[in-house]
């Protein structure tokens, strides 16, 4: 089973700054099957990025994803107040459509 | 628009079972796999498994095999997740989520809080 490790655990930044979140897989992952989510307190997660780099419907272009193999990155170019939340990466595994999530990165206001 | 509406909060005793429903609307229910994901208080997301609403086929995470059963009723576009032999560490918010063609979980229910307490 592939393990996804996100870093850092917590990231403290100010509005307007750039955020870089990392997701590392224990084995190579197909980029087609790597997604990122945002979750705010009391809400369900929201799909941000699919296929490692494609934005989901309605996601602002300040969010971007990149990476391949075992290393993937979510970048938020200029933080808005509403971007402070927890972010999860997710991959589809070999057991048909099985899913693994990373443990999450909390993005907090500095 | 796609909507997934889940049943309300439950309080159960250890050893009991719980069945959570997820009513879908706004799309062809049988066209998309439905996953179940849970989140314990203050913790991350944990995948439980999926059901193919068209065939009824399922795939459960190994951790839950033998305790979880996912079913569906296509006549009312509703998916169900039943978890048996509940323990206190099953206390969590349970989400259903629509799989967008293996691209990601595009739509989520509002979550159902299941509390297991004696």
Interface residues (C-beta under 8 A of the other chain):
Chain A: X32 X33 X35 X37 X39 X44 X45 X46 X47 X49 X50 X51 X54 X56 X57 X88 X90 X92 X95 X96 X97 X98 X99 X100 X101 X102 X103 X104
Chain B: X33 X35 X37 X44 X45 X46 X47 X50 X59 X61 X95 X97 X99 X100 X102 X103 X104 X105 X106 X108 X109 X110 X111
